[in-house]
Amino acid sequence: MRKYVSIAFSSCVACAVFGAAAPSEISVKLLFDCREWVQGERIRAVVDVANSSGDTIVVAPGDAADKLVLELARASDGRAYPKCSGEKPFTAKFALGPSEGQKLETFLGDHFLFSDATRYLARAVLVHGGMRYESPRVSFDVVPGVKCGGAMQVFSNVPGLKRMFELVYWRRGRGEHLFVKSHDEDGGRRWRTYDVGTLLRVTEPKVSVQTNGVVTVLHRATQDEFIRTEFWSLKDAVVFRENERMTDPDVAGAERVKALYMEAGETEPVKKAWWKFW
């Protein structure tokens, strides 16, 4: 019993020396929407920070005393994964008073270049008063997806520039989703991957590229609906424009016939004896 008291007392002294609250009083969590992401997606996550101490934490970007950072490693070797060059600040300045919490949305793809399709380990770290408060490491996979279509864009005003658009599908939630990947050929830039909605693989999805840079993707989402997605593909950008649902024309035609029938009203059959033919 005396040994336990001595250890507890030493921990309290250490906290007093460093001017920080006990580690259990500040918690950090890293939460993901899902654990599998297609290459090129932004990879959304939420950092949940709870301050149950008596300190006020003032987090600022850069080399501030209090800061919030993301750490990433490959699961295969545990080595730290490099950040993007010219990385944006992970978070804007904010203050967290005693008994306060904060949830921060982040996109890992804005801070790290996921060049390899493999498993990664991520954690969020709050640095306060010279101490690190780490979230548990969370594993997630970056996958290439299963290819189901594609098209090439040739830029007439930029000699040699060719851009590949690739349609892939992968399971997300309770169903499969269609993703649009794009990259410039010959080792060029990889552009952001977009999830364009649920996919029903009874009709082959299509992608078309017009000479003015308009890229259109059409795929079946349900038995009754298609989704049409439009992008603008320019020399230095791939811009999402719109995503709209459209009723299957065959189903729409059948529904219209039913509607006309109901509008006209039902006609009672002529009642006559079975032996009469007039």
Secondary structure, 3 states (H helix, E strand, C coil): CHHHHHHHHHHHHHHHHHCCCCHHHEEEEEEECCCEEECCCCCEEEEEEEECCCCCEEECCCCCCCEEEEEEEECCCCCECCECCCCCCCCCCEEECCCEEEEEEEEHHHCECCCCCCEEEEEEEEEECCEEEECCCEEEEEECCEEEEEEEEECCCCCCCEEEEEEEEEEECCEEEEEEEEEECCCCCECCCEEEEECCCCCCCEEEECCCCEEEEEEECCCCEEEEEEEEEECCEEEEEEEEEEECHHHHHHHHHHHHHHHHCCCCCCCCCCCCCC
